[in-house]
């Protein structure tokens, strides 16, 4: 019987524009990720738009922490 593959963890720093256009990539499997993958936005104090999001890559099951940076 084979071993179960354990998901990994990764951090990404992307701009909002590249994330909206699905130009960001998973660092593990290099699959395109973006808003179409339904990320969970994390609210931060004192800002209108969230600057953090979490997402699980559907291909390799890596749990991604995404930080939106200014271009």
C-alpha positions, 0 to 999 in steps of 0.5 A: 500500500502506498503512502498518502501524499501530504500537502505542503505550504507556500507563501506568494507575493503577487500584485492584484492585477496579476492575481485577477488575470490568473497570471500567478503560479503555484510555486510547487506545481507551477499551475496558474492560480487566481480569482477563479480558484475562489481564495479566502480573503482575510480582512485586515485592520484599517484597510478597505481591501484585504491584503492577505488570502489563502488558497489550496492548489487543486492540482498538488494540494499545497496550501498557499498564503498569498500577500498582495503587494503594490506594483 
